[in-house]
Amino acid sequence: MALSSLPVLLSSLSGHIPVLGTFLGLLFFCVVWCVRRGLCSRHHSLWILLILFVICIAVQTFVASQARSDKLTELTHLRITVNKHHLFTLWKSLHSTSSLAVQQDGRSLQTERTSDLHHHNGEYGKRSDDILLRHVDKIFNIATGSQTETIKVSPGKRPLAKLGNEPNPELPRSLVLHRARKGLTGRTDNLPCPSSFLKAHINSAHTSSTCHPKSHIVFLKTHKTASSTILNILYRYGESKNLTFALPLNKQSQLFYPFSFESRFVEGVSSRTVREFHIMCNHMRFNKPEVAKVMPENTFYFSILRNPVNMMESIFMYYKSIPAFSNAHNLDEFLDNGWKNYNSSVSNNHYAHNILAFDFGFDNNIAADAEDIEERASMAIAAIERDFHLILITEYFDESMILLKHALCWALEDVVSFKLNSRRQPTHHPLLANTAEKIKRWNALDWRIYLHFNTSFWHKVNSLVGQEQMKREVSQLRELQAKLANTCLKDGGAVDPSQIKDARLKPFQYGSAVIQGYNLNPHIDRQTKTKCQRLITPELQYTEHLYTQQFPELAAKHIQAMRNAAPQRQHSERTGIRRMASAREVHHRQFRRHTFSNLNQKAS
Ligand SMILES: Nc1ncnc2c1ncn2[C@@H]1O[C@H](COP(=O)(O)OS(=O)(=O)O)[C@@H](OP(=O)(O)O)[C@H]1O
């Protein structure tokens, strides 16, 4: 009966493997022949042994060939896996300017899966590896022009070399580990990833004629970070090229900071009187979806961070009158009683705590020992990575300007500046090492964000410009600045506000800080004077000048309204300074009035 089932077995085997089936078929006939002979023979036990031996060999041959065929199948799978891995690496290399940028892309995925941030997108909640694989597929299809995943990439190829992969010794170990744990990667929308966009842009700036100066720009003006100096650069560039600015509504100096930005805060948006905005750069609390409603899709987003230690010292002097600081005699006293003096729900207290995070639109209220501090920092970093093409560092201002120049494809002359909004030296308070540590702890969220972008800044310098070229261009920039100072400035440098002759060039004074400004060299021709004057015009005056240029009728109406409302102030308005100086003070009040009148209009 065993023999009778053999043909069936063999046919089923042959169904699996045709060649082996033929071989086994022949074997079957041999065995049948042997059985017949064996049964007729005197030595039939020997024949039976021989038959069993032949069957054993046949079965063994079959099992071995089956295993080999299984391995082949596995190998096919393996090749697909390796291909995807390779493509993933390739994709990371394409998408990043440094390994950190890759990690940041990864963290952006984490962020996108988290609901408590202000950034939303359609892929929230999807599994990260699904998204990742879809991106790999997408890159694959883009690279090959195919719609299906059929083309093989040699699994033996090594991934592309990563750039700027050195660890940052200042980075807390916990943060590094956290990043490694969250080292996923992937963007979930169709927009180009900012870091890859930047790399592509800078490469093209160096190599081909495809480098076109960028004129759609959003600069998130953070506080006490040299942001007024950058604003002046953007104002001058835009004015000289007749670009339009997304200026604050109702002639305000800020985009209704500290309220989260809304598109209606921009003059010309609700009235639809401006067709296209080029540059947005006034103080705002960042809110990407709303900003994107105003600015074109190809807009370049950048911002600047300052070491929270230096920043806090500057902020404490400047915003000394906010409730959180007002009772403290010095910064140490405030820091020692931080949580006791700080009530986050009191207006303006946000200046005292993680203000960088606040300006970028995140919740700034978190303690250094909070369980989720690393998580929150990672998510903030990821979101910034996703929304911004470039983050500059105040401590390396000149290097930052060179990087910006490359990113925007501008000329060296376009990024030249004088230091604006700087304090007189005696109002600087050197900090003790202990105080610095307390600040890092108090602003733990900002500290982590700063450390991250300080590191990625240098990776960008290394990979996109190179140390040598950076040095060369920084010295060219400083040379140009020195020449300009020689031509434009009366006293060769900044002076106290009391010494500034032209009231239109006096910077806004606030808090305990003495903010310096400049006097113009009187011996320069008209054309040079215009250029020099723009370089030293403080933020409030320059914003008003641009508003008047862009909205002459509205500006005239505002002046008239102010005159009608407060005739007793006419004298100070004629000088133009007190009105501008009070603008920051009153803008919250005006905003509330504006919001309420809108709400009332809607309700009626
Ligand atoms: N070029 C350059 N390099 C380095 N540092 C610079 C530069 N320009 C301005 N600053 C310093 O930036 C501080 C003012 O920052 P902001 O203009 O952002 O202030 S504000 O928020 O708009 O009021 C202010 O810092 P403090 O002097 O410590 O207060 C300025 O001195």
The ligand as an SDF file (V2000), in Angstrom:
LIG
                    3D

 31 33  0  0  0  0  0  0  0  0999 V2000
   24.9710   92.1600   15.3260 N   0  0  0  0  0  0  0  0  0  0  0  0
   24.7280   91.7720   16.5670 C   0  0  0  0  0  0  0  0  0  0  0  0
   25.4700   90.8160   17.1430 N   0  0  0  0  0  0  0  0  0  0  0  0
   25.2380   90.4170   18.4040 C   0  0  0  0  0  0  0  0  0  0  0  0
   24.2650   90.9320   19.1820 N   0  0  0  0  0  0  0  0  0  0  0  0
   23.5070   91.8900   18.6470 C   0  0  0  0  0  0  0  0  0  0  0  0
   23.6790   92.3510   17.3250 C   0  0  0  0  0  0  0  0  0  0  0  0
   22.7360   93.2820   17.0880 N   0  0  0  0  0  0  0  0  0  0  0  0
   22.0300   93.4250   18.2240 C   0  0  0  0  0  0  0  0  0  0  0  0
   22.4790   92.5880   19.1570 N   0  0  0  0  0  0  0  0  0  0  0  0
   22.0050   92.4250   20.5430 C   0  0  0  0  0  0  0  0  0  0  0  0
   20.6650   91.9460   20.4970 O   0  0  0  0  0  0  0  0  0  0  0  0
   19.9150   92.4530   21.5910 C   0  0  0  0  0  0  0  0  0  0  0  0
   18.6910   93.1440   21.0630 C   0  0  0  0  0  0  0  0  0  0  0  0
   17.9070   92.1630   20.4750 O   0  0  0  0  0  0  0  0  0  0  0  0
   16.5850   92.4670   19.6740 P   0  0  0  0  0  0  0  0  0  0  0  0
   16.8560   93.4620   18.6380 O   0  0  0  0  0  0  0  0  0  0  0  0
   16.0960   91.1530   19.1980 O   0  0  0  0  0  0  0  0  0  0  0  0
   15.6210   93.0370   20.8020 O   0  0  0  0  0  0  0  0  0  0  0  0
   14.0480   93.2470   20.7090 S   0  0  0  0  0  0  0  0  0  0  0  0
   13.3990   92.0410   21.1690 O   0  0  0  0  0  0  0  0  0  0  0  0
   13.6740   93.5750   19.3560 O   0  0  0  0  0  0  0  0  0  0  0  0
   13.7680   94.3570   21.6220 O   0  0  0  0  0  0  0  0  0  0  0  0
   20.8470   93.3790   22.3190 C   0  0  0  0  0  0  0  0  0  0  0  0
   21.4140   92.6100   23.3510 O   0  0  0  0  0  0  0  0  0  0  0  0
   21.7200   93.2410   24.7860 P   0  0  0  0  0  0  0  0  0  0  0  0
   22.6330   94.3930   24.5170 O   0  0  0  0  0  0  0  0  0  0  0  0
   22.3620   92.1370   25.5370 O   0  0  0  0  0  0  0  0  0  0  0  0
   20.4090   93.6440   25.3510 O   0  0  0  0  0  0  0  0  0  0  0  0
   21.8660   93.7290   21.2760 C   0  0  0  0  0  0  0  0  0  0  0  0
   23.0920   94.1380   21.8230 O   0  0  0  0  0  0  0  0  0  0  0  0
  1  2  1  0
  2  3  1  0
  2  7  2  0
  3  4  2  0
  4  5  1  0
  5  6  2  0
  6  7  1  0
  6 10  1  0
  7  8  1  0
  8  9  2  0
  9 10  1  0
 10 11  1  0
 11 12  1  0
 11 30  1  0
 12 13  1  0
 13 14  1  0
 13 24  1  0
 14 15  1  0
 15 16  1  0
 16 17  2  0
 16 18  1  0
 16 19  1  0
 19 20  1  0
 20 21  2  0
 20 22  2  0
 20 23  1  0
 24 25  1  0
 24 30  1  0
 25 26  1  0
 26 27  2  0
 26 28  1  0
 26 29  1  0
 30 31  1  0
M  END
$$$$
